[in-house]
């Protein structure tokens, strides 16, 4: 590769990385993951785990969504149903701790989406 193009590509990749990070800023103080056009935000509330969803940049009404949350606690595995509450999905009674791995699977109108999180 020609060395003259090196700085140009480095700047392009840096700008793309900065844009992607800015887009994935949590809106509810949680951890953000993306699955295709679906944006998941996992929020650890005091006694519940919450998932906020966006599809193609617009908030998704939780009333039309069902799902399941799987929490990996060492070798133990906990599964909880995600229920619509207001504009979010809630796994009631699921307290998350730092270092736990979480998988959210949701059925949106016309498609299924999933995301994996590491609780920070």
C-alpha positions as CSV (number, residue, x, y, z in Angstrom):
1,X,0.0,0.0,0.0
2,X,1.2,3.5,-0.8
3,X,2.4,5.3,2.4
4,X,0.8,8.6,1.2
5,X,-2.7,7.1,1.9
6,X,-1.8,5.9,5.4
7,X,-2.7,9.2,7.2
8,X,-5.9,9.6,5.2
9,X,-7.2,6.1,6.2
10,X,-6.2,6.6,9.8
11,X,-8.2,9.9,10.0
12,X,-11.2,8.2,8.3
13,X,-11.1,5.3,10.8
14,X,-10.7,7.6,13.8
15,X,-13.7,9.7,12.7
16,X,-15.8,6.6,12.2
17,X,-14.9,5.3,15.6
18,X,-15.7,8.6,17.3
19,X,-19.1,8.8,15.5
20,X,-20.0,5.2,16.5
21,X,-19.1,5.9,20.1
22,X,-21.1,9.1,20.2
23,X,-24.1,7.4,18.8
24,X,-24.0,4.6,21.4
25,X,-24.1,7.0,24.4
26,X,-26.5,5.6,27.0
27,X,-29.7,7.6,27.3
28,X,-30.9,6.0,30.5
29,X,-27.5,5.5,32.3
30,X,-27.1,1.9,31.2
31,X,-25.0,-0.3,28.9
32,X,-25.7,-0.1,25.2
33,X,-25.5,-2.9,22.6
34,X,-26.7,-3.0,19.0
35,X,-28.2,-5.9,17.0
36,X,-28.7,-4.8,13.4
37,X,-31.0,-1.9,13.5
38,X,-32.1,-2.6,17.1
39,X,-30.5,-0.6,19.9
40,X,-30.7,-2.2,23.4
41,X,-29.9,-0.4,26.6
42,X,-29.6,-2.5,29.8
43,X,-30.3,-0.5,33.0
44,X,-29.7,-1.9,36.4
45,X,-32.4,-0.4,38.6
46,X,-32.4,-1.1,42.3
47,X,-34.4,-4.3,42.3
48,X,-35.1,-4.8,38.6
49,X,-33.3,-5.1,35.3
50,X,-34.6,-2.8,32.6
51,X,-34.3,-2.9,28.8
52,X,-34.9,0.1,26.6
53,X,-35.3,-0.5,22.9
54,X,-34.9,1.6,19.7
55,X,-35.4,0.4,16.2
56,X,-34.1,2.4,13.2
57,X,-33.5,5.3,15.7
58,X,-37.0,5.5,17.1
59,X,-38.1,4.3,20.5
60,X,-40.0,1.0,20.4
61,X,-43.3,0.7,22.3
62,X,-42.8,-2.0,24.9
63,X,-46.5,-2.9,24.7
64,X,-45.8,-4.8,21.4
65,X,-42.7,-6.6,22.6
66,X,-42.1,-9.8,24.6
67,X,-38.8,-11.2,25.7
68,X,-36.5,-13.0,28.0
69,X,-33.4,-12.1,30.0
70,X,-30.8,-14.7,30.8
71,X,-28.2,-13.9,33.5
72,X,-24.9,-15.9,33.8
73,X,-23.7,-15.9,37.4
74,X,-20.6,-18.0,37.4
75,X,-21.9,-21.5,36.5
76,X,-25.4,-20.6,37.6
77,X,-28.0,-19.4,35.0
78,X,-31.1,-17.3,35.8
79,X,-33.9,-16.7,33.3
80,X,-36.5,-14.1,33.7
81,X,-39.4,-12.9,31.6
82,X,-39.2,-9.3,30.3
83,X,-42.6,-7.5,30.9
84,X,-43.6,-4.2,29.4
85,X,-43.8,-1.4,31.9
86,X,-44.2,2.1,30.5
87,X,-41.7,2.6,27.7
88,X,-39.4,-0.2,28.7
89,X,-39.1,-4.0,29.4
90,X,-38.6,-5.0,33.0
91,X,-37.3,-8.3,34.5
92,X,-38.8,-7.8,38.0
93,X,-36.8,-8.9,40.9
94,X,-33.6,-9.4,38.9
95,X,-30.7,-7.6,40.6
96,X,-27.6,-7.5,38.5
97,X,-24.0,-7.4,39.8
98,X,-20.8,-6.2,38.3
99,X,-19.2,-8.8,36.0
100,X,-22.4,-10.8,35.3
101,X,-23.1,-11.6,31.6
102,X,-26.6,-10.9,30.4
103,X,-28.4,-12.0,27.2
104,X,-31.6,-10.2,26.2
105,X,-33.8,-11.8,23.5
106,X,-36.9,-9.9,22.3
107,X,-39.7,-10.5,19.9
108,X,-40.4,-7.3,18.0
109,X,-43.2,-7.0,15.5
110,X,-41.9,-9.0,12.5
111,X,-38.5,-10.0,13.9
112,X,-36.5,-11.3,16.8
113,X,-33.4,-9.5,18.1
114,X,-30.9,-10.3,20.8
115,X,-28.0,-8.6,22.6
116,X,-25.2,-9.6,25.0
117,X,-24.0,-7.4,27.8
118,X,-21.3,-7.4,30.5
119,X,-22.6,-5.6,33.6
120,X,-20.2,-2.8,34.5
